[in-house]
Amino acid sequence: MLPRQEGANIRELCRRYGVQPCIGSKWLRRYEEQGEAGLADRSRRPEHSPTRKPAETEALIVGQTSCGRWILRVILPRPLVAAIR
């Protein structure tokens, strides 16, 4: 493996391939820990979203074709809606 050969400079390799050194080091670490599987794409989606709205509210918002002001009342707390008016 090129980065682990004697005299290899990780920063120089990253520069050659247009990769930031912190990213190159992360990929190298993942490869050493998990092999090729460590280089596979990973989801950036969070495992949970504590502030996510209920499914019914989300369906109302997604189903709305025009962005009416009533959406503000559904999403925002009452004091914020009054401040926007």
HUDAWO-V228135 format. One record per residue. N is the residue number from 1. RES is the residue in three letters. OMEGA is omega as a letter, one per 20 degrees, with the letter a starting at -180 (999 if undefined). Layout:
# HUDAWO-V228135
n-><N	N>
res-><RES	RES>
omega-><OMEGA	OMEGA>
This chain:
# HUDAWO-V228135
n-><1	2	3	4	5	6	7	8	9	10	11	12	13	14	15	16	17	18	19	20	21	22	23	24	25	26	27	28	29	30	31	32	33	34	35	36	37	38	39	40	41	42	43	44	45	46	47	48	49	50	51	52	53	54	55	56	57	58	59	60	61	62	63	64	65	66	67	68	69	70	71	72	73	74	75	76	77	78	79	80	81	82	83	84	85>
res-><MET	LEU	PRO	ARG	GLN	GLU	GLY	ALA	ASN	ILE	ARG	GLU	LEU	CYS	ARG	ARG	TYR	GLY	VAL	GLN	PRO	CYS	ILE	GLY	SER	LYS	TRP	LEU	ARG	ARG	TYR	GLU	GLU	GLN	GLY	GLU	ALA	GLY	LEU	ALA	ASP	ARG	SER	ARG	ARG	PRO	GLU	HIS	SER	PRO	THR	ARG	LYS	PRO	ALA	GLU	THR	GLU	ALA	LEU	ILE	VAL	GLY	GLN	THR	SER	CYS	GLY	ARG	TRP	ILE	LEU	ARG	VAL	ILE	LEU	PRO	ARG	PRO	LEU	VAL	ALA	ALA	ILE	ARG>
omega-><a	a	a	r	a	r	r	r	a	r	r	r	r	r	a	a	r	a	r	a	r	r	r	r	r	r	r	r	r	r	a	a	a	a	a	r	r	a	r	r	r	r	r	a	r	r	r	a	a	a	a	r	r	a	a	r	r	r	r	a	a	a	a	a	r	a	r	a	a	r	r	a	a	a	a	r	a	a	r	r	r	a	a	a	999>
